[in-house]
Amino acid sequence: MRMEKAIYDRLTDAGIDVDGALSRVMGNEGLFLRILAKLKKDENFQGLKKAFLEGDREAAFGCAHTLKGICGNVSADRLFELFSEQVRLMRADRWSEAEELMSEIDPLYERLLSALPEQL
């Protein structure tokens, strides 16, 4: 299977290193698309926002850590960097700074979700 150029371009424009992600899954495009489908259904981002609103540090850390891994797996490099920094700040008990990163994370994550193919 060869990924449609339109999908490839949309994912790339949304911050995914598609070639890097495909390399992670040894070129298995079907597996990569299944991972993206799981991302589309994942509730950790909404959980992270809710945890910050409710002051639930344990839940916020768990969600941020999971999102870091997910973004790493799909080679969403900038989001991976931001979630990594957020987790680092949480571990350092710098929660207000970790929460402030949401202003940068939120639009990038939403852009990523909107770029996912509808058929996933």
N, C-alpha and C positions, 0 to 999 in steps of 0.2 A: 504494500500500500504506500502511496506517496501522498503526503498531506497536500491538500489544496493550497495554492499560493495565497488565496485570500485569507484563509484561516491562519496560515503561517505568518502573514504580514500583520494580521490583527493581533495575534498573540505577541509578536515581536514589539509592535507599537505599544502594547500594554505592559511591557517591561519583562517579558519572558525571553530568556536566551534559549530559543527553541532547539538550536543545534546542541547546546550544552545539555539540555534536558533529555534530548534523544540519546545523547552519548551516555547519560546516566542509566538509561534503560536499554543499552546495547542496540540502539536503533529500532527498538520495538515500538512503532508508532501506535499500535493498538493499546499497548500498556500505558503509554504516555497519555493517550486520550481518556483511558479509564481513570487514571490518576486525576486528570483535570475534571472529570465528571464527579469524582468524590469531592474535589475542592468546591465545586459548584453547590454541593449539598451540605458542606461542612458548616457547623454552627458556632465554631470557636470565635469568629470575628464578632458576631453579635453578642456572644458570651463575654468577650473581653470588654466591649463597650458597656454592657450591663454591669459587669463586675466593678468597673471604674465608677459608674454612677452610684452603686451601692456600697462602695468602699470595701469590697470583698477582695482583699489582697491575694489570698490563696487561689481563688478562682481566676483572678486576673493573671497571676503568674502562670498558672496551668495553661490558660488559653494562649497567652503570648508565646510560651515555650512551644506549644503544639504548632502554632502558626509559623514560627521560625522554621521548624522542621518541614512543614508543608511547602513553604516558599523556597526552601533549599532544594527540596525534591523536584520541584517544577522549574527550578532555575529562574525564579523571579528574584533576581539578584538584589535590586534596591530594597525590595520589601524584606528580603532575608537580612540585609544589613540593618534595616530599621528595627525589625523585631529582635535581632541579636542585641542591639544597643538597648532596646527597651528591657529585655531580660537582664542585661548587665546592670542597668539602673535599678531595677527591682531588687536584685540581689544585694546591691549596695544601699538599700533602704532609701533610695532617692525617688520616691513614688510620684511626687509632683512633676518631676522631670520626665519620668516614664509616661505619665499621662499626657504631658504636653506633646510628646511625639505623635499622639493620635492625630493632631492637626495635619501632619505630613503623611501619616500612614493611611488615614481614612480615604482620601481621594485616590491614592494609588491602588488601594485594595479594591475599591468600588470600580475603578477603571479596569482592573484585572478581571473582576467578575463579569463585567459587561462585555468583555472581549471573548469570553468563552463561547464556543459554538452552541447555538440553540439546540442542536440535536443531541447534545451530551445529556 
